[in-house]
């Protein structure tokens, strides 16, 4: 079946007892476990819960993987994936140099003191990544597109390079979701998601998912999931399943709105540059067009003066000034102050995450209302 059909029918009639159309919420911590119960029976909801199991089965199917595991947040999913790589003392992990700020915080403040060395690279520069892989790395973690600069990595070539170097290839596919791009089909070993974003789609839950291409990695991931315990509860698992049912129609509308607004901003006299891979003059346009079924609905732009940032943020009425992304409501974010505030100022400046950069998550509103809001905010 097509992905849109799989999404619309996510969790359909998953309860064999009642044959309910909607997956039931098994709001229970434990289960009656009689003597002689077969292996794999439900015993305790940290280890497995029927509502979460349906969600995990749906995600594995959507991404074409062997196993999926759902977590309490996207960062919990990344934490579990790094843990499953094994002892980290003296080992390196190569990471997109402009990822979500929380990813940097996790790697630098927790894993680095325990011996893992994160190496941050522009993963849109394939040769630079290949050089680092050749120097030895336990894994490569790539965001596609990157956050907030929307750079696009050559996933196919990087998958080959990881295979040659023996590195585990991890792709954070939060911005595109399996509807637009399936990393495992392009050679990735693990796909990770902040399911809080487009998968949930309504800004009403926090969740993460990791999907493994083969069973061996999946079994190890499940072991970490159970041992650490940062699992997704049954209510949020149900909310995520419900949100995913409309992912296809939401993303199609959001992409249309994003392209329209990117073109509008590109011609605005107060805007210096627009970062959106769906614009034909974007450095990532041809690459993402070849890889994915769409360009997503995230865009960033530089205003000409830092003074304009405060003006825009104080004037917007349709856009909400808030962190996160991927919901039905359009959001505007100031990365240097919000999502990437923990980065050292000199690193932010070098990357271009500066005091003139704003990021937009485009929602489902009427595109003219969104355009008019930006027009009056920019002045």
Order of alpha helices (4+ residues) and beta strands (2+ residues): alpha-alpha-beta-alpha-beta-alpha-beta-alpha-beta-alpha-beta-alpha-beta-beta-alpha-alpha-alpha-beta-alpha-beta-alpha-beta-beta-alpha-beta-alpha
